Amino acid sequence: SLFSGTSNVLLSVLGAGQLTLPYALRELGWIAGLSFSLLFGLLGIHSLQTLAFHSRKECLTAEGCSSYTELAVATFGPSSKRLCDALIAIYAWGGALSFMVILKGELGFLRARL
């Protein structure tokens, strides 16, 4: 159906975190929920600005480093390459696993309707 197709696309694009925001606001209340949303938004902005600053500083070019791994190697030395690559792989694996769990729930719902 159009609803289930749209829901699947929204799950893929927005992620489960965005879709749980109304639940979190209901549980925390408006003031605490919006305060935490603002706090984590500001922390995200700060993190991106810090990454951009150190990328330009450590890589000594106007464009900076083109990947997290390049920044880690420029900052911590060549021994950090494997660690950084492993952490990125684990993060990607976790995201894929989360998506598969969500997809399993959606496919179970579709199978029950058939």
Residue pairs with C-beta under 8 A, 6 or more apart in sequence:
4 106
4 109
4 110
7 106
8 106
10 19
11 19
11 99
11 102
11 106
12 99
16 98
16 102
21 37
24 33
24 36
25 33
25 34
27 33
28 36
51 71
52 64
54 71
54 75
55 64
55 65
55 71
56 62
56 64
58 64
58 65
58 71
58 74
58 75
59 65
59 70
59 71
59 74
64 71
65 71
65 74
68 84
68 88
69 81
69 84
69 85
69 88
72 80
72 81
72 83
72 84
73 80
73 81
73 84
